Amino acid sequence: MNNNVAVAILTTTDHAEAEMLKNLLVSAGIPAEIVTSRTMHWGEDVVQAVGQVDVVVPSEDEADARGLLEAVERGDLAIEDNDGLPPN
C-alpha cells in the first residue's frame, strides 16, 4: 500500500477479528494491514495493540474487500461444525 490511499473497511476493538479479516483478505489477494493508534510493549518481543484498530486496504481494492467482508458477515464463508469429516 505504498503510494495508494488506504481505506478502513473495519474498525473494531476485537483484535482477533481484525487479524482474521486481514489474513482472509491477504489470502484472497487483497493487500491489507492492521492500523492502530496505540500500542503497549509487554517485553522485548511482545507488542499488543490497545483500543480500536482499523483493517485497511488500498482504495482500489475497497469494493472487493467490502464484498468479502459482507460475505463473512452473511455467513457465506462459515466452516461447518464437523469440518466435512464423517461423524466419529
PyMOL Python script that loads the backbone (N, CA, C, O; Angstrom):
from pymol import cmd

cmd.read_pdbstr("""\
ATOM      1  N   MET A   1       0.828  -1.192   0.000  1.00  0.00           N
ATOM      2  CA  MET A   1       0.000   0.000   0.000  1.00  0.00           C
ATOM      3  C   MET A   1       0.865   1.246   0.000  1.00  0.00           C
ATOM      4  O   MET A   1       0.540   2.236   0.656  1.00  0.00           O
ATOM      5  N   ASN A   2       1.925   1.199  -0.708  1.00  0.00           N
ATOM      6  CA  ASN A   2       2.907   2.278  -0.656  1.00  0.00           C
ATOM      7  C   ASN A   2       2.353   3.632  -1.070  1.00  0.00           C
ATOM      8  O   ASN A   2       2.288   4.540  -0.241  1.00  0.00           O
ATOM      9  N   ASN A   3       1.950   3.796  -2.329  1.00  0.00           N
ATOM     10  CA  ASN A   3       1.514   5.090  -2.823  1.00  0.00           C
ATOM     11  C   ASN A   3       0.002   5.220  -2.901  1.00  0.00           C
ATOM     12  O   ASN A   3      -0.506   6.248  -3.350  1.00  0.00           O
ATOM     13  N   ASN A   4      -0.710   4.216  -2.480  1.00  0.00           N
ATOM     14  CA  ASN A   4      -2.162   4.217  -2.570  1.00  0.00           C
ATOM     15  C   ASN A   4      -2.786   4.799  -1.310  1.00  0.00           C
ATOM     16  O   ASN A   4      -2.196   4.771  -0.230  1.00  0.00           O
ATOM     17  N   VAL A   5      -3.980   5.322  -1.476  1.00  0.00           N
ATOM     18  CA  VAL A   5      -4.728   5.795  -0.322  1.00  0.00           C
ATOM     19  C   VAL A   5      -5.329   4.575   0.369  1.00  0.00           C
ATOM     20  O   VAL A   5      -5.963   3.741  -0.277  1.00  0.00           O
ATOM     21  N   ALA A   6      -5.132   4.473   1.659  1.00  0.00           N
ATOM     22  CA  ALA A   6      -5.676   3.362   2.416  1.00  0.00           C
ATOM     23  C   ALA A   6      -7.067   3.714   2.924  1.00  0.00           C
ATOM     24  O   ALA A   6      -7.320   4.835   3.365  1.00  0.00           O
ATOM     25  N   VAL A   7      -7.961   2.738   2.853  1.00  0.00           N
ATOM     26  CA  VAL A   7      -9.340   2.910   3.281  1.00  0.00           C
ATOM     27  C   VAL A   7      -9.630   1.891   4.380  1.00  0.00           C
ATOM     28  O   VAL A   7      -9.347   0.705   4.214  1.00  0.00           O
ATOM     29  N   ALA A   8     -10.189   2.340   5.494  1.00  0.00           N
ATOM     30  CA  ALA A   8     -10.566   1.421   6.564  1.00  0.00           C
ATOM     31  C   ALA A   8     -11.878   0.746   6.198  1.00  0.00           C
ATOM     32  O   ALA A   8     -12.880   1.412   5.941  1.00  0.00           O
ATOM     33  N   ILE A   9     -11.862  -0.592   6.177  1.00  0.00           N
ATOM     34  CA  ILE A   9     -13.102  -1.323   5.899  1.00  0.00           C
ATOM     35  C   ILE A   9     -13.697  -1.911   7.166  1.00  0.00           C
ATOM     36  O   ILE A   9     -14.840  -2.370   7.161  1.00  0.00           O
ATOM     37  N   LEU A  10     -12.931  -1.901   8.255  1.00  0.00           N
ATOM     38  CA  LEU A  10     -13.434  -2.383   9.539  1.00  0.00           C
ATOM     39  C   LEU A  10     -12.698  -1.656  10.652  1.00  0.00           C
ATOM     40  O   LEU A  10     -11.471  -1.554  10.637  1.00  0.00           O
ATOM     41  N   THR A  11     -13.453  -1.157  11.610  1.00  0.00           N
ATOM     42  CA  THR A  11     -12.892  -0.591  12.834  1.00  0.00           C
ATOM     43  C   THR A  11     -13.479  -1.388  13.979  1.00  0.00           C
ATOM     44  O   THR A  11     -14.697  -1.527  14.090  1.00  0.00           O
ATOM     45  N   THR A  12     -12.611  -1.913  14.831  1.00  0.00           N
ATOM     46  CA  THR A  12     -13.069  -2.797  15.899  1.00  0.00           C
ATOM     47  C   THR A  12     -12.126  -2.725  17.093  1.00  0.00           C
ATOM     48  O   THR A  12     -10.991  -2.265  16.977  1.00  0.00           O
ATOM     49  N   THR A  13     -12.606  -3.181  18.225  1.00  0.00           N
ATOM     50  CA  THR A  13     -11.735  -3.365  19.385  1.00  0.00           C
ATOM     51  C   THR A  13     -11.388  -4.839  19.548  1.00  0.00           C
ATOM     52  O   THR A  13     -10.633  -5.206  20.449  1.00  0.00           O
ATOM     53  N   ASP A  14     -11.940  -5.688  18.676  1.00  0.00           N
ATOM     54  CA  ASP A  14     -11.663  -7.126  18.694  1.00  0.00           C
ATOM     55  C   ASP A  14     -10.453  -7.391  17.805  1.00  0.00           C
ATOM     56  O   ASP A  14     -10.576  -7.511  16.586  1.00  0.00           O
ATOM     57  N   HIS A  15      -9.299  -7.477  18.425  1.00  0.00           N
ATOM     58  CA  HIS A  15      -8.060  -7.598  17.685  1.00  0.00           C
ATOM     59  C   HIS A  15      -7.959  -8.934  16.950  1.00  0.00           C
ATOM     60  O   HIS A  15      -7.354  -9.006  15.880  1.00  0.00           O
ATOM     61  N   ALA A  16      -8.540  -9.982  17.511  1.00  0.00           N
ATOM     62  CA  ALA A  16      -8.543 -11.283  16.836  1.00  0.00           C
ATOM     63  C   ALA A  16      -9.378 -11.211  15.556  1.00  0.00           C
ATOM     64  O   ALA A  16      -8.980 -11.747  14.522  1.00  0.00           O
ATOM     65  N   GLU A  17     -10.533 -10.548  15.625  1.00  0.00           N
ATOM     66  CA  GLU A  17     -11.375 -10.374  14.444  1.00  0.00           C
ATOM     67  C   GLU A  17     -10.625  -9.620  13.354  1.00  0.00           C
ATOM     68  O   GLU A  17     -10.680  -9.992  12.181  1.00  0.00           O
ATOM     69  N   ALA A  18      -9.928  -8.566  13.743  1.00  0.00           N
ATOM     70  CA  ALA A  18      -9.172  -7.770  12.782  1.00  0.00           C
ATOM     71  C   ALA A  18      -8.081  -8.618  12.134  1.00  0.00           C
ATOM     72  O   ALA A  18      -7.880  -8.549  10.922  1.00  0.00           O
ATOM     73  N   GLU A  19      -7.390  -9.400  12.919  1.00  0.00           N
ATOM     74  CA  GLU A  19      -6.312 -10.235  12.393  1.00  0.00           C
ATOM     75  C   GLU A  19      -6.859 -11.297  11.442  1.00  0.00           C
ATOM     76  O   GLU A  19      -6.266 -11.562  10.396  1.00  0.00           O
ATOM     77  N   MET A  20      -7.987 -11.902  11.805  1.00  0.00           N
ATOM     78  CA  MET A  20      -8.587 -12.912  10.926  1.00  0.00           C
ATOM     79  C   MET A  20      -9.039 -12.301   9.604  1.00  0.00           C
ATOM     80  O   MET A  20      -8.827 -12.891   8.544  1.00  0.00           O
ATOM     81  N   LEU A  21      -9.663 -11.121   9.658  1.00  0.00           N
ATOM     82  CA  LEU A  21     -10.105 -10.470   8.428  1.00  0.00           C
ATOM     83  C   LEU A  21      -8.908 -10.091   7.568  1.00  0.00           C
ATOM     84  O   LEU A  21      -8.925 -10.293   6.353  1.00  0.00           O
ATOM     85  N   LYS A  22      -7.880  -9.549   8.187  1.00  0.00           N
ATOM     86  CA  LYS A  22      -6.672  -9.192   7.439  1.00  0.00           C
ATOM     87  C   LYS A  22      -6.107 -10.418   6.727  1.00  0.00           C
ATOM     88  O   LYS A  22      -5.769 -10.350   5.545  1.00  0.00           O
ATOM     89  N   ASN A  23      -6.006 -11.530   7.439  1.00  0.00           N
ATOM     90  CA  ASN A  23      -5.459 -12.745   6.839  1.00  0.00           C
ATOM     91  C   ASN A  23      -6.345 -13.267   5.716  1.00  0.00           C
ATOM     92  O   ASN A  23      -5.835 -13.751   4.705  1.00  0.00           O
ATOM     93  N   LEU A  24      -7.653 -13.178   5.873  1.00  0.00           N
ATOM     94  CA  LEU A  24      -8.586 -13.598   4.828  1.00  0.00           C
ATOM     95  C   LEU A  24      -8.418 -12.733   3.583  1.00  0.00           C
ATOM     96  O   LEU A  24      -8.376 -13.247   2.465  1.00  0.00           O
ATOM     97  N   LEU A  25      -8.323 -11.429   3.777  1.00  0.00           N
ATOM     98  CA  LEU A  25      -8.134 -10.515   2.653  1.00  0.00           C
ATOM     99  C   LEU A  25      -6.827 -10.811   1.913  1.00  0.00           C
ATOM    100  O   LEU A  25      -6.803 -10.886   0.684  1.00  0.00           O
ATOM    101  N   VAL A  26      -5.761 -10.976   2.660  1.00  0.00           N
ATOM    102  CA  VAL A  26      -4.459 -11.250   2.060  1.00  0.00           C
ATOM    103  C   VAL A  26      -4.502 -12.575   1.296  1.00  0.00           C
ATOM    104  O   VAL A  26      -3.946 -12.679   0.203  1.00  0.00           O
ATOM    105  N   SER A  27      -5.162 -13.590   1.869  1.00  0.00           N
ATOM    106  CA  SER A  27      -5.244 -14.877   1.181  1.00  0.00           C
ATOM    107  C   SER A  27      -6.071 -14.775  -0.094  1.00  0.00           C
ATOM    108  O   SER A  27      -5.917 -15.596  -0.998  1.00  0.00           O
ATOM    109  N   ALA A  28      -6.952 -13.772  -0.177  1.00  0.00           N
ATOM    110  CA  ALA A  28      -7.752 -13.544  -1.381  1.00  0.00           C
ATOM    111  C   ALA A  28      -7.025 -12.619  -2.363  1.00  0.00           C
ATOM    112  O   ALA A  28      -7.584 -12.243  -3.393  1.00  0.00           O
ATOM    113  N   GLY A  29      -5.794 -12.259  -2.047  1.00  0.00           N
ATOM    114  CA  GLY A  29      -5.007 -11.416  -2.945  1.00  0.00           C
ATOM    115  C   GLY A  29      -5.227  -9.925  -2.769  1.00  0.00           C
ATOM    116  O   GLY A  29      -4.826  -9.133  -3.622  1.00  0.00           O
ATOM    117  N   ILE A  30      -5.864  -9.533  -1.668  1.00  0.00           N
ATOM    118  CA  ILE A  30      -6.119  -8.115  -1.389  1.00  0.00           C
ATOM    119  C   ILE A  30      -5.137  -7.658  -0.308  1.00  0.00           C
ATOM    120  O   ILE A  30      -5.191  -8.156   0.816  1.00  0.00           O
ATOM    121  N   PRO A  31      -4.245  -6.724  -0.625  1.00  0.00           N
ATOM    122  CA  PRO A  31      -3.315  -6.235   0.394  1.00  0.00           C
ATOM    123  C   PRO A  31      -4.097  -5.602   1.547  1.00  0.00           C
ATOM    124  O   PRO A  31      -4.997  -4.793   1.324  1.00  0.00           O
ATOM    125  N   ALA A  32      -3.753  -5.970   2.762  1.00  0.00           N
ATOM    126  CA  ALA A  32      -4.451  -5.440   3.933  1.00  0.00           C
ATOM    127  C   ALA A  32      -3.460  -5.280   5.075  1.00  0.00           C
ATOM    128  O   ALA A  32      -2.475  -6.012   5.177  1.00  0.00           O
ATOM    129  N   GLU A  33      -3.741  -4.319   5.919  1.00  0.00           N
ATOM    130  CA  GLU A  33      -2.921  -4.077   7.102  1.00  0.00           C
ATOM    131  C   GLU A  33      -3.825  -3.728   8.271  1.00  0.00           C
ATOM    132  O   GLU A  33      -4.961  -3.288   8.096  1.00  0.00           O
ATOM    133  N   ILE A  34      -3.300  -3.933   9.453  1.00  0.00           N
ATOM    134  CA  ILE A  34      -3.986  -3.507  10.675  1.00  0.00           C
ATOM    135  C   ILE A  34      -3.275  -2.256  11.162  1.00  0.00           C
ATOM    136  O   ILE A  34      -2.053  -2.234  11.305  1.00  0.00           O
ATOM    137  N   VAL A  35      -4.055  -1.221  11.415  1.00  0.00           N
ATOM    138  CA  VAL A  35      -3.501   0.057  11.855  1.00  0.00           C
ATOM    139  C   VAL A  35      -4.097   0.383  13.219  1.00  0.00           C
ATOM    140  O   VAL A  35      -5.306   0.282  13.427  1.00  0.00           O
ATOM    141  N   THR A  36      -3.241   0.768  14.125  1.00  0.00           N
ATOM    142  CA  THR A  36      -3.690   1.162  15.458  1.00  0.00           C
ATOM    143  C   THR A  36      -2.991   2.454  15.840  1.00  0.00           C
ATOM    144  O   THR A  36      -1.880   2.734  15.388  1.00  0.00           O
ATOM    145  N   SER A  37      -3.639   3.217  16.657  1.00  0.00           N
ATOM    146  CA  SER A  37      -3.021   4.464  17.082  1.00  0.00           C
ATOM    147  C   SER A  37      -2.278   4.308  18.402  1.00  0.00           C
ATOM    148  O   SER A  37      -1.581   5.224  18.838  1.00  0.00           O
ATOM    149  N   ARG A  38      -2.425   3.144  19.039  1.00  0.00           N
ATOM    150  CA  ARG A  38      -1.794   2.977  20.340  1.00  0.00           C
ATOM    151  C   ARG A  38      -1.356   1.533  20.527  1.00  0.00           C
ATOM    152  O   ARG A  38      -2.126   0.607  20.271  1.00  0.00           O
ATOM    153  N   THR A  39      -0.148   1.347  20.963  1.00  0.00           N
ATOM    154  CA  THR A  39       0.351   0.007  21.268  1.00  0.00           C
ATOM    155  C   THR A  39       0.989   0.014  22.648  1.00  0.00           C
ATOM    156  O   THR A  39       1.409   1.055  23.152  1.00  0.00           O
ATOM    157  N   MET A  40       1.054  -1.156  23.241  1.00  0.00           N
ATOM    158  CA  MET A  40       1.732  -1.327  24.523  1.00  0.00           C
ATOM    159  C   MET A  40       2.829  -2.362  24.309  1.00  0.00           C
ATOM    160  O   MET A  40       2.617  -3.360  23.621  1.00  0.00           O
ATOM    161  N   HIS A  41       3.979  -2.133  24.887  1.00  0.00           N
ATOM    162  CA  HIS A  41       5.088  -3.073  24.797  1.00  0.00           C
ATOM    163  C   HIS A  41       5.133  -3.870  26.092  1.00  0.00           C
ATOM    164  O   HIS A  41       5.291  -3.311  27.177  1.00  0.00           O
ATOM    165  N   TRP A  42       4.992  -5.184  25.962  1.00  0.00           N
ATOM    166  CA  TRP A  42       4.963  -6.065  27.128  1.00  0.00           C
ATOM    167  C   TRP A  42       6.275  -6.825  27.280  1.00  0.00           C
ATOM    168  O   TRP A  42       6.333  -7.818  28.006  1.00  0.00           O
ATOM    169  N   GLY A  43       7.276  -6.395  26.638  1.00  0.00           N
ATOM    170  CA  GLY A  43       8.563  -7.073  26.694  1.00  0.00           C
ATOM    171  C   GLY A  43       9.292  -6.852  25.392  1.00  0.00           C
ATOM    172  O   GLY A  43       8.831  -6.116  24.519  1.00  0.00           O
ATOM    173  N   GLU A  44      10.414  -7.485  25.273  1.00  0.00           N
ATOM    174  CA  GLU A  44      11.262  -7.264  24.116  1.00  0.00           C
ATOM    175  C   GLU A  44      10.583  -7.629  22.798  1.00  0.00           C
ATOM    176  O   GLU A  44      10.714  -6.900  21.815  1.00  0.00           O
ATOM    177  N   ASP A  45       9.861  -8.745  22.765  1.00  0.00           N
ATOM    178  CA  ASP A  45       9.281  -9.225  21.511  1.00  0.00           C
ATOM    179  C   ASP A  45       7.765  -9.176  21.463  1.00  0.00           C
ATOM    180  O   ASP A  45       7.177  -9.632  20.483  1.00  0.00           O
ATOM    181  N   VAL A  46       7.117  -8.645  22.474  1.00  0.00           N
ATOM    182  CA  VAL A  46       5.660  -8.675  22.533  1.00  0.00           C
ATOM    183  C   VAL A  46       5.114  -7.257  22.479  1.00  0.00           C
ATOM    184  O   VAL A  46       5.384  -6.436  23.355  1.00  0.00           O
ATOM    185  N   VAL A  47       4.343  -6.987  21.437  1.00  0.00           N
ATOM    186  CA  VAL A  47       3.687  -5.696  21.295  1.00  0.00           C
ATOM    187  C   VAL A  47       2.199  -5.967  21.143  1.00  0.00           C
ATOM    188  O   VAL A  47       1.811  -6.786  20.309  1.00  0.00           O
ATOM    189  N   GLN A  48       1.369  -5.314  21.913  1.00  0.00           N
ATOM    190  CA  GLN A  48      -0.079  -5.519  21.891  1.00  0.00           C
ATOM    191  C   GLN A  48      -0.775  -4.225  21.513  1.00  0.00           C
ATOM    192  O   GLN A  48      -0.519  -3.173  22.100  1.00  0.00           O
ATOM    193  N   ALA A  49      -1.655  -4.312  20.530  1.00  0.00           N
ATOM    194  CA  ALA A  49      -2.467  -3.150  20.179  1.00  0.00           C
ATOM    195  C   ALA A  49      -3.510  -2.951  21.263  1.00  0.00           C
ATOM    196  O   ALA A  49      -4.047  -3.917  21.806  1.00  0.00           O
ATOM    197  N   VAL A  50      -3.793  -1.697  21.574  1.00  0.00           N
ATOM    198  CA  VAL A  50      -4.742  -1.360  22.623  1.00  0.00           C
ATOM    199  C   VAL A  50      -5.818  -0.475  22.023  1.00  0.00           C
ATOM    200  O   VAL A  50      -5.515   0.432  21.247  1.00  0.00           O
ATOM    201  N   GLY A  51      -7.074  -0.728  22.376  1.00  0.00           N
ATOM    202  CA  GLY A  51      -8.164   0.096  21.870  1.00  0.00           C
ATOM    203  C   GLY A  51      -8.582  -0.323  20.479  1.00  0.00           C
ATOM    204  O   GLY A  51      -8.478  -1.492  20.107  1.00  0.00           O
ATOM    205  N   GLN A  52      -9.057   0.644  19.716  1.00  0.00           N
ATOM    206  CA  GLN A  52      -9.566   0.358  18.381  1.00  0.00           C
ATOM    207  C   GLN A  52      -8.442   0.120  17.385  1.00  0.00           C
ATOM    208  O   GLN A  52      -7.367   0.712  17.468  1.00  0.00           O
ATOM    209  N   VAL A  53      -8.728  -0.761  16.451  1.00  0.00           N
ATOM    210  CA  VAL A  53      -7.835  -0.984  15.328  1.00  0.00           C
ATOM    211  C   VAL A  53      -8.655  -0.904  14.050  1.00  0.00           C
ATOM    212  O   VAL A  53      -9.854  -1.183  14.049  1.00  0.00           O
ATOM    213  N   ASP A  54      -8.000  -0.522  12.968  1.00  0.00           N
ATOM    214  CA  ASP A  54      -8.625  -0.478  11.653  1.00  0.00           C
ATOM    215  C   ASP A  54      -7.972  -1.525  10.769  1.00  0.00           C
ATOM    216  O   ASP A  54      -6.755  -1.708  10.806  1.00  0.00           O
ATOM    217  N   VAL A  55      -8.787  -2.214   9.973  1.00  0.00           N
ATOM    218  CA  VAL A  55      -8.266  -3.044   8.890  1.00  0.00           C
ATOM    219  C   VAL A  55      -8.370  -2.173   7.648  1.00  0.00           C
ATOM    220  O   VAL A  55      -9.458  -1.743   7.267  1.00  0.00           O
ATOM    221  N   VAL A  56      -7.232  -1.918   7.026  1.00  0.00           N
ATOM    222  CA  VAL A  56      -7.203  -1.006   5.876  1.00  0.00           C
ATOM    223  C   VAL A  56      -6.733  -1.740   4.629  1.00  0.00           C
ATOM    224  O   VAL A  56      -5.934  -2.674   4.690  1.00  0.00           O
ATOM    225  N   VAL A  57      -7.263  -1.281   3.487  1.00  0.00           N
ATOM    226  CA  VAL A  57      -6.901  -1.813   2.172  1.00  0.00           C
ATOM    227  C   VAL A  57      -6.670  -0.642   1.237  1.00  0.00           C
ATOM    228  O   VAL A  57      -7.133   0.464   1.514  1.00  0.00           O
ATOM    229  N   PRO A  58      -5.961  -0.858   0.129  1.00  0.00           N
ATOM    230  CA  PRO A  58      -5.824   0.217  -0.862  1.00  0.00           C
ATOM    231  C   PRO A  58      -7.199   0.589  -1.415  1.00  0.00           C
ATOM    232  O   PRO A  58      -8.071  -0.268  -1.555  1.00  0.00           O
ATOM    233  N   SER A  59      -7.384   1.862  -1.725  1.00  0.00           N
ATOM    234  CA  SER A  59      -8.700   2.328  -2.181  1.00  0.00           C
ATOM    235  C   SER A  59      -9.181   1.579  -3.413  1.00  0.00           C
ATOM    236  O   SER A  59     -10.383   1.365  -3.566  1.00  0.00           O
ATOM    237  N   GLU A  60      -8.267   1.173  -4.299  1.00  0.00           N
ATOM    238  CA  GLU A  60      -8.710   0.462  -5.496  1.00  0.00           C
ATOM    239  C   GLU A  60      -9.205  -0.948  -5.202  1.00  0.00           C
ATOM    240  O   GLU A  60      -9.843  -1.563  -6.056  1.00  0.00           O
ATOM    241  N   ASP A  61      -8.925  -1.472  -4.009  1.00  0.00           N
ATOM    242  CA  ASP A  61      -9.400  -2.796  -3.606  1.00  0.00           C
ATOM    243  C   ASP A  61     -10.588  -2.727  -2.651  1.00  0.00           C
ATOM    244  O   ASP A  61     -11.060  -3.758  -2.171  1.00  0.00           O
ATOM    245  N   GLU A  62     -11.069  -1.527  -2.376  1.00  0.00           N
ATOM    246  CA  GLU A  62     -12.131  -1.360  -1.376  1.00  0.00           C
ATOM    247  C   GLU A  62     -13.387  -2.165  -1.711  1.00  0.00           C
ATOM    248  O   GLU A  62     -13.926  -2.848  -0.839  1.00  0.00           O
ATOM    249  N   ALA A  63     -13.855  -2.099  -2.942  1.00  0.00           N
ATOM    250  CA  ALA A  63     -15.099  -2.798  -3.302  1.00  0.00           C
ATOM    251  C   ALA A  63     -14.963  -4.302  -3.104  1.00  0.00           C
ATOM    252  O   ALA A  63     -15.860  -4.937  -2.548  1.00  0.00           O
ATOM    253  N   ASP A  64     -13.852  -4.878  -3.551  1.00  0.00           N
ATOM    254  CA  ASP A  64     -13.640  -6.319  -3.384  1.00  0.00           C
ATOM    255  C   ASP A  64     -13.528  -6.678  -1.903  1.00  0.00           C
ATOM    256  O   ASP A  64     -14.073  -7.691  -1.464  1.00  0.00           O
ATOM    257  N   ALA A  65     -12.825  -5.849  -1.137  1.00  0.00           N
ATOM    258  CA  ALA A  65     -12.649  -6.113   0.292  1.00  0.00           C
ATOM    259  C   ALA A  65     -13.989  -6.036   1.028  1.00  0.00           C
ATOM    260  O   ALA A  65     -14.283  -6.879   1.875  1.00  0.00           O
ATOM    261  N   ARG A  66     -14.789  -5.035   0.706  1.00  0.00           N
ATOM    262  CA  ARG A  66     -16.105  -4.914   1.346  1.00  0.00           C
ATOM    263  C   ARG A  66     -17.011  -6.081   0.953  1.00  0.00           C
ATOM    264  O   ARG A  66     -17.791  -6.565   1.774  1.00  0.00           O
ATOM    265  N   GLY A  67     -16.912  -6.532  -0.291  1.00  0.00           N
ATOM    266  CA  GLY A  67     -17.678  -7.691  -0.723  1.00  0.00           C
ATOM    267  C   GLY A  67     -17.312  -8.932   0.069  1.00  0.00           C
ATOM    268  O   GLY A  67     -18.187  -9.707   0.454  1.00  0.00           O
ATOM    269  N   LEU A  68     -16.019  -9.125   0.316  1.00  0.00           N
ATOM    270  CA  LEU A  68     -15.565 -10.257   1.118  1.00  0.00           C
ATOM    271  C   LEU A  68     -16.027 -10.125   2.557  1.00  0.00           C
ATOM    272  O   LEU A  68     -16.455 -11.106   3.164  1.00  0.00           O
ATOM    273  N   LEU A  69     -15.946  -8.923   3.108  1.00  0.00           N
ATOM    274  CA  LEU A  69     -16.421  -8.685   4.475  1.00  0.00           C
ATOM    275  C   LEU A  69     -17.914  -8.971   4.584  1.00  0.00           C
ATOM    276  O   LEU A  69     -18.353  -9.584   5.557  1.00  0.00           O
ATOM    277  N   GLU A  70     -18.699  -8.540   3.606  1.00  0.00           N
ATOM    278  CA  GLU A  70     -20.142  -8.808   3.615  1.00  0.00           C
ATOM    279  C   GLU A  70     -20.420 -10.300   3.533  1.00  0.00           C
ATOM    280  O   GLU A  70     -21.343 -10.785   4.186  1.00  0.00           O
ATOM    281  N   ALA A  71     -19.644 -11.041   2.746  1.00  0.00           N
ATOM    282  CA  ALA A  71     -19.810 -12.491   2.662  1.00  0.00           C
ATOM    283  C   ALA A  71     -19.543 -13.148   4.006  1.00  0.00           C
ATOM    284  O   ALA A  71     -20.244 -14.081   4.398  1.00  0.00           O
ATOM    285  N   VAL A  72     -18.524 -12.658   4.713  1.00  0.00           N
ATOM    286  CA  VAL A  72     -18.220 -13.177   6.052  1.00  0.00           C
ATOM    287  C   VAL A  72     -19.385 -12.891   6.995  1.00  0.00           C
ATOM    288  O   VAL A  72     -19.826 -13.778   7.726  1.00  0.00           O
ATOM    289  N   GLU A  73     -19.881 -11.658   6.981  1.00  0.00           N
ATOM    290  CA  GLU A  73     -20.962 -11.269   7.883  1.00  0.00           C
ATOM    291  C   GLU A  73     -22.252 -12.040   7.600  1.00  0.00           C
ATOM    292  O   GLU A  73     -23.022 -12.305   8.523  1.00  0.00           O
ATOM    293  N   ARG A  74     -22.500 -12.407   6.332  1.00  0.00           N
ATOM    294  CA  ARG A  74     -23.683 -13.208   5.978  1.00  0.00           C
ATOM    295  C   ARG A  74     -23.515 -14.665   6.362  1.00  0.00           C
ATOM    296  O   ARG A  74     -24.495 -15.407   6.421  1.00  0.00           O
ATOM    297  N   GLY A  75     -22.290 -15.083   6.622  1.00  0.00           N
ATOM    298  CA  GLY A  75     -22.029 -16.479   6.945  1.00  0.00           C
ATOM    299  C   GLY A  75     -21.733 -17.329   5.721  1.00  0.00           C
ATOM    300  O   GLY A  75     -21.689 -18.555   5.814  1.00  0.00           O
ATOM    301  N   ASP A  76     -21.530 -16.691   4.577  1.00  0.00           N
ATOM    302  CA  ASP A  76     -21.257 -17.433   3.352  1.00  0.00           C
ATOM    303  C   ASP A  76     -19.953 -18.221   3.426  1.00  0.00           C
ATOM    304  O   ASP A  76     -19.790 -19.217   2.721  1.00  0.00           O
ATOM    305  N   LEU A  77     -19.044 -17.791   4.254  1.00  0.00           N
ATOM    306  CA  LEU A  77     -17.745 -18.445   4.346  1.00  0.00           C
ATOM    307  C   LEU A  77     -17.595 -19.261   5.622  1.00  0.00           C
ATOM    308  O   LEU A  77     -16.481 -19.609   6.013  1.00  0.00           O
ATOM    309  N   ALA A  78     -18.705 -19.565   6.265  1.00  0.00           N
ATOM    310  CA  ALA A  78     -18.660 -20.310   7.525  1.00  0.00           C
ATOM    311  C   ALA A  78     -18.143 -21.723   7.286  1.00  0.00           C
ATOM    312  O   ALA A  78     -18.398 -22.326   6.244  1.00  0.00           O
ATOM    313  N   ILE A  79     -17.426 -22.229   8.251  1.00  0.00           N
ATOM    314  CA  ILE A  79     -16.917 -23.594   8.214  1.00  0.00           C
ATOM    315  C   ILE A  79     -17.910 -24.459   8.982  1.00  0.00           C
ATOM    316  O   ILE A  79     -18.342 -24.096  10.076  1.00  0.00           O
ATOM    317  N   GLU A  80     -18.269 -25.599   8.408  1.00  0.00           N
ATOM    318  CA  GLU A  80     -19.192 -26.488   9.080  1.00  0.00           C
ATOM    319  C   GLU A  80     -18.598 -26.956  10.388  1.00  0.00           C
ATOM    320  O   GLU A  80     -17.379 -27.047  10.529  1.00  0.00           O
ATOM    321  N   ASP A  81     -19.472 -27.258  11.360  1.00  0.00           N
ATOM    322  CA  ASP A  81     -19.002 -27.698  12.662  1.00  0.00           C
ATOM    323  C   ASP A  81     -18.137 -28.941  12.578  1.00  0.00           C
ATOM    324  O   ASP A  81     -17.181 -29.081  13.341  1.00  0.00           O
ATOM    325  N   ASN A  82     -18.457 -29.849  11.658  1.00  0.00           N
ATOM    326  CA  ASN A  82     -17.695 -31.103  11.596  1.00  0.00           C
ATOM    327  C   ASN A  82     -16.552 -31.031  10.596  1.00  0.00           C
ATOM    328  O   ASN A  82     -15.883 -32.035  10.351  1.00  0.00           O
ATOM    329  N   ASP A  83     -16.318 -29.871  10.020  1.00  0.00           N
ATOM    330  CA  ASP A  83     -15.237 -29.660   9.051  1.00  0.00           C
ATOM    331  C   ASP A  83     -15.319 -30.636   7.878  1.00  0.00           C
ATOM    332  O   ASP A  83     -14.305 -30.940   7.249  1.00  0.00           O
ATOM    333  N   GLY A  84     -16.522 -31.124   7.584  1.00  0.00           N
ATOM    334  CA  GLY A  84     -16.715 -32.024   6.459  1.00  0.00           C
ATOM    335  C   GLY A  84     -16.279 -33.445   6.737  1.00  0.00           C
ATOM    336  O   GLY A  84     -16.282 -34.280   5.832  1.00  0.00           O
ATOM    337  N   LEU A  85     -15.903 -33.737   7.976  1.00  0.00           N
ATOM    338  CA  LEU A  85     -15.464 -35.092   8.327  1.00  0.00           C
ATOM    339  C   LEU A  85     -16.664 -35.939   8.727  1.00  0.00           C
ATOM    340  O   LEU A  85     -17.647 -35.411   9.247  1.00  0.00           O
ATOM    341  N   PRO A  86     -16.596 -37.232   8.495  1.00  0.00           N
ATOM    342  CA  PRO A  86     -17.696 -38.095   8.928  1.00  0.00           C
ATOM    343  C   PRO A  86     -17.739 -38.135  10.452  1.00  0.00           C
ATOM    344  O   PRO A  86     -16.716 -37.938  11.107  1.00  0.00           O
ATOM    345  N   PRO A  87     -18.927 -38.392  11.022  1.00  0.00           N
ATOM    346  CA  PRO A  87     -19.028 -38.479  12.494  1.00  0.00           C
ATOM    347  C   PRO A  87     -18.166 -39.607  13.043  1.00  0.00           C
ATOM    348  O   PRO A  87     -17.899 -40.591  12.353  1.00  0.00           O
ATOM    349  N   ASN A  88     -17.737 -39.456  14.287  1.00  0.00           N
ATOM    350  CA  ASN A  88     -16.904 -40.488  14.929  1.00  0.00           C
ATOM    351  C   ASN A  88     -17.701 -41.712  15.223  1.00  0.00           C
ATOM    352  O   ASN A  88     -17.167 -42.682  15.761  1.00  0.00           O
TER     353      ASN A  88
END
""", "prot")
cmd.dss("prot")
cmd.show_as("cartoon", "prot")
cmd.util.cbc("prot")
cmd.orient("prot")
